[in-house]
Amino acid sequence: MRPEFRGHGHGKALLAELARICIDRGYGRLEWWVLDWNKPAVDFYRSIGAVPKDEWTVQRVAGPALTDLAADAP
């Protein structure tokens, strides 16, 4: 989000609406990803009750490794 739009409640309103949809549909949680170096975002998410999870790590295959993996396809 561009700095001039921060602090006006837009992010919280969006997440609140998503939470409402989750509750309406009987979902037990709402999850999303944030880069660990994005301290303002992490701080905001924690301020609304988000809890970081460490059970999973993001895995990525790109570039030559992606090409090599694709070459192994049957």
KEKE-3310 file (N, C-alpha, C; in steps of 0.2 Angstrom, whole numbers, plus 5000, padded with zeros to 4 digits):
npx = (5004:5003:5011:5004:4991:4991:4986:4973:4963:4959:4965:4962:4948:4946:4952:4943:4931:4934:4935:4922:4916:4922:4917:4903:4903:4907:4920:4935:4947:4957:4970:4985:5000:5015:5030:5044:5053:5045:5041:5032:5020:5019:5018:5006:4997:4999:4993:4980:4977:4983:4993:5009:5014:5025:5026:5026:5036:5039:5042:5051:5053:5063:5069:5084:5083:5069:5067:5075:5068:5056:5060:5061:5048:5036)
npy = (4994:5011:5024:5036:5031:5024:5020:5025:5016:5007:4995:4987:4988:4980:4967:4965:4963:4952:4943:4943:4937:4924:4920:4920:4909:4899:4896:4892:4900:4913:4916:4923:4929:4937:4946:4943:4954:4965:4975:4986:4980:4968:4972:4979:4968:4960:4969:4967:4955:4944:4930:4924:4910:4896:4883:4880:4883:4894:4887:4888:4885:4891:4899:4891:4880:4877:4875:4863:4854:4854:4847:4834:4830:4817)
npz = (5000:4996:5005:5008:5009:5020:5037:5037:5040:5030:5027:5039:5038:5026:5030:5041:5034:5027:5038:5042:5032:5033:5045:5042:5033:5040:5042:5050:5051:5045:5034:5028:5019:5024:5020:5030:5033:5032:5043:5047:5042:5048:5062:5061:5058:5069:5079:5076:5081:5074:5073:5071:5061:5062:5057:5043:5029:5015:4999:4984:4967:4954:4938:4932:4939:4939:4925:4924:4932:4925:4914:4919:4918:4914)
capx = (5000:5007:5011:4998:4985:4991:4983:4966:4958:4957:4968:4958:4941:4947:4952:4937:4926:4936:4934:4915:4914:4924:4912:4897:4904:4909:4927:4939:4953:4959:4977:4988:5007:5018:5037:5046:5056:5040:5040:5025:5014:5019:5016:4999:4994:4999:4989:4973:4977:4986:4998:5014:5015:5031:5026:5027:5040:5038:5047:5051:5058:5063:5075:5086:5080:5062:5068:5078:5063:5051:5063:5060:5041:5035)
capy = (5000:5017:5027:5041:5028:5020:5024:5027:5010:5003:4988:4984:4987:4974:4961:4964:4961:4945:4939:4942:4931:4918:4918:4918:4903:4893:4895:4893:4904:4917:4916:4926:4929:4944:4946:4944:4960:4971:4976:4989:4976:4963:4975:4980:4961:4958:4973:4965:4948:4939:4926:4921:4903:4894:4876:4880:4888:4894:4884:4890:4883:4896:4899:4885:4874:4876:4872:4857:4850:4853:4842:4828:4828:4812)
capz = (5000:4996:5011:5009:5011:5026:5043:5037:5042:5024:5028:5044:5035:5022:5034:5045:5030:5025:5044:5043:5027:5036:5050:5039:5029:5045:5042:5057:5051:5040:5034:5023:5020:5024:5021:5037:5034:5032:5050:5048:5041:5054:5068:5060:5059:5076:5082:5076:5084:5070:5076:5066:5061:5060:5055:5036:5025:5008:4995:4977:4961:4948:4934:4929:4943:4936:4919:4925:4935:4920:4910:4922:4918:4910)
cpx = (5004:5006:5006:4992:4985:4988:4976:4961:4956:4959:4963:4951:4941:4947:4946:4931:4927:4934:4926:4913:4916:4919:4906:4897:4906:4916:4930:4944:4953:4967:4979:4996:5009:5026:5040:5050:5051:5037:5033:5019:5014:5016:5008:4995:4994:4994:4982:4972:4980:4992:5003:5014:5022:5031:5027:5032:5038:5044:5046:5056:5057:5069:5077:5084:5073:5063:5070:5072:5057:5054:5062:5053:5041:5032)
cpy = (5006:5021:5032:5038:5024:5024:5026:5022:5006:4996:4984:4983:4981:4968:4960:4961:4953:4940:4938:4937:4925:4915:4916:4911:4897:4891:4896:4897:4908:4918:4920:4926:4936:4942:4947:4951:4966:4972:4980:4985:4971:4966:4977:4973:4959:4962:4971:4958:4943:4936:4923:4914:4901:4886:4875:4885:4888:4891:4887:4887:4888:4895:4893:4879:4872:4872:4865:4852:4849:4847:4835:4825:4822:4814)
cpz = (5000:5003:5013:5010:5017:5032:5043:5038:5036:5025:5033:5042:5030:5025:5038:5040:5028:5032:5044:5038:5030:5041:5047:5036:5034:5045:5048:5057:5045:5040:5028:5024:5020:5024:5028:5038:5034:5039:5051:5047:5046:5060:5067:5061:5066:5080:5082:5078:5080:5074:5071:5067:5059:5058:5048:5034:5018:5004:4988:4973:4956:4944:4932:4933:4941:4929:4920:4928:4930:4915:4912:4921:4913:4903)
residu = (MET:ARG:PRO:GLU:PHE:ARG:GLY:HIS:GLY:HIS:GLY:LYS:ALA:LEU:LEU:ALA:GLU:LEU:ALA:ARG:ILE:CYS:ILE:ASP:ARG:GLY:TYR:GLY:ARG:LEU:GLU:TRP:TRP:VAL:LEU:ASP:TRP:ASN:LYS:PRO:ALA:VAL:ASP:PHE:TYR:ARG:SER:ILE:GLY:ALA:VAL:PRO:LYS:ASP:GLU:TRP:THR:VAL:GLN:ARG:VAL:ALA:GLY:PRO:ALA:LEU:THR:ASP:LEU:ALA:ALA:ASP:ALA:PRO)
# end
